[in-house]
Amino acid sequence: MIANLKKADDHYVARFERQLKHPASKIWSFLTENEKLALWFTELRVEDLREGGLIKFDMQDGTFEEMTITALQHESVLEFTWAEDSVRFELYPNSEGCLLVLNETIRTLTPHTPRDLAGWHVCLDVIQHLLDGTTLESRKAEWNVWYERYREAISKLGQ
């Protein structure tokens, strides 16, 4: 199922949810520990894990984009800037493990938006596979499927 996409006053929100059968502490480690972060998003690296701290995005051309951590609550909330947008991970422990929520706040819909959303979708799937000790056969094939779905959803949302 694709993320829940909504238009707010002056922006859009994409809300992804994954119910994971693992404790918040284990999921948190995949969001904040560089060794585990690299397993699902090789370009990201936490430089300074604190509110006001930095996450760096390796542009793969020798340059890095710095993203500011705007909210941090240990094993609960990690929010950071994403260009002009923001990305927020939230963890909600429950009797089945933990609900992982990712909200991306999007200022402007662009042709690149469905690419990013498909990317986040696949990243969350990869996290789930890593936690479960399984593998995703082809990230690219999965991305292609989700990209088409998000492209269609964004075209309807932007009307």
Rosetta blueprint (number, residue, H / E / L):
1 M L
2 I L
3 A L
4 N E
5 L E
6 K E
7 K E
8 A L
9 D L
10 D L
11 H L
12 Y E
13 V E
14 A E
15 R E
16 F E
17 E E
18 R E
19 Q E
20 L E
21 K L
22 H L
23 P L
24 A H
25 S H
26 K H
27 I H
28 W H
29 S H
30 F H
31 L H
32 T H
33 E L
34 N H
35 E H
36 K H
37 L H
38 A H
39 L H
40 W H
41 F L
42 T L
43 E L
44 L E
45 R E
46 V E
47 E L
48 D L
49 L L
50 R L
51 E L
52 G L
53 G L
54 L E
55 I E
56 K E
57 F E
58 D E
59 M L
60 Q L
61 D L
62 G L
63 T L
64 F E
65 E E
66 E E
67 M E
68 T E
69 I E
70 T E
71 A E
72 L E
73 Q E
74 H L
75 E L
76 S L
77 V E
78 L E
79 E E
80 F E
81 T E
82 W E
83 A L
84 E L
85 D E
86 S E
87 V E
88 R E
89 F E
90 E E
91 L E
92 Y E
93 P E
94 N E
95 S L
96 E L
97 G E
98 C E
99 L E
100 L E
101 V E
102 L E
103 N E
104 E E
105 T E
106 I E
107 R L
108 T L
109 L L
110 T L
111 P L
112 H L
113 T H
114 P H
115 R H
116 D H
117 L H
118 A H
119 G H
120 W H
121 H H
122 V H
123 C H
124 L H
125 D H
126 V H
127 I H
128 Q H
129 H H
130 L H
131 L H
132 D H
133 G L
134 T L
135 T L
136 L L
137 E L
138 S L
139 R H
140 K H
141 A H
142 E H
143 W H
144 N H
145 V H
146 W H
147 Y H
148 E H
149 R H
150 Y H
151 R H
152 E H
153 A H
154 I H
155 S H
156 K H
157 L H
158 G L
159 Q L
